[in-house]
Structures are given as structure tokens and as C-alpha cells.
Amino acid sequence: MRLADLQEEQILGARCAACDYKNWVNRWEIARRFGSERTLDELRQMLRCGCCGNKGNNGWRLGRIDRDSEWVDVQSVPHRSSI
């Protein structure tokens, strides 16, 4: 899946494989910096934990914002899966 394939209401988060720290990221800033045609799997290899500094096997979390409420339908993407 490419950044460009994400729906407007989808949000992107990262999860650390070492300490399980989770945080939402600005997907538009990532697209501006690295290009919207990059795949999540390519970008996953660049993830670094903001808590413990781990750079290996980190993963993405996908969620969806409902305009009438808070976060809904948050789903973790396993760090070993092909995206």
C-alpha cells in the first residue's frame, strides 16, 4: 500500500517492536518529505522509536477518523506483514 492509497479519513501511526510505544504520525508531512508513491513497507524500514530509539521491525497502525466523533476502527498492522 502506498501513502497515496490511504483514504482521506485514514490516519497513520507507528508502533515500536521493542517497547510497544505507539504514536500517530503526520502522513502528509511524510508524503511531502519522501513522496506519496512510497509504500508503507519501504517507509517502515525508516521508522525509529521516539521512546527507546529502536530502528528494527517497527510497524504501522492504521486508523480512521469519523468526522462526527473521535478515533474509530484503529487497526494495528503487524510489523512482519507485507503491506
C-alpha positions in Angstrom: 0.0 0.0 0.0 1.3 3.5 -0.9 0.8 6.6 1.1 -1.3 7.9 -1.9 -3.6 4.9 -1.5 -4.8 6.0 2.0 -8.3 7.4 2.2 -8.7 11.0 3.3 -10.2 9.9 6.7 -7.4 7.4 7.4 -4.7 8.2 9.9 -1.3 6.6 10.2 0.6 5.6 13.4 3.7 3.8 14.2 4.4 1.1 16.8 7.8 0.1 18.3 8.6 -3.6 18.2 10.9 -3.4 21.2 8.9 -1.3 23.7 5.4 -1.3 22.2 5.4 2.6 22.1 2.6 3.9 19.8 2.3 7.3 18.3 0.3 8.9 15.4 2.4 10.5 12.6 1.6 13.2 10.1 1.2 11.3 6.9 1.0 14.4 4.8 4.4 15.5 6.1 5.8 12.1 5.4 4.4 12.2 1.8 5.9 15.7 1.3 9.3 14.6 2.5 9.5 11.1 0.9 6.9 11.2 -1.8 3.3 9.8 -1.8 4.3 7.0 -4.1 6.4 5.3 -1.4 4.9 2.2 0.0 4.3 1.8 3.7 6.7 -1.2 3.7 9.5 1.0 2.2 8.9 3.7 4.8 8.5 1.1 7.7 12.3 0.4 7.4 13.0 4.1 8.2 10.9 4.1 11.4 12.7 4.9 14.7 11.1 4.8 18.1 10.8 8.2 19.8 10.8 6.5 23.2 13.6 3.9 23.1 15.3 4.6 19.8 14.7 1.1 18.3 15.0 1.0 14.5 14.2 -2.7 13.8 11.0 -4.4 13.0 8.8 -1.4 13.8 5.3 -1.3 12.3 2.4 0.9 11.2 -1.0 1.4 12.7 -3.9 2.4 10.5 -7.0 4.2 11.8 -9.9 6.1 10.6 -11.3 9.4 11.8 -15.1 9.7 11.9 -15.9 13.4 11.3 -18.7 13.2 13.9 -16.6 11.7 16.7 -13.1 10.8 17.9 -10.9 8.0 16.5 -12.7 4.8 15.4 -11.7 1.5 13.9 -8.0 1.5 14.8 -6.1 -1.5 13.5 -2.5 -2.5 14.0 -0.6 -3.6 11.0 1.7 -6.5 12.1 5.4 -5.4 11.7 6.3 -8.6 9.8 3.4 -8.4 7.3 3.8 -7.3 3.7 1.9 -4.1 3.2 
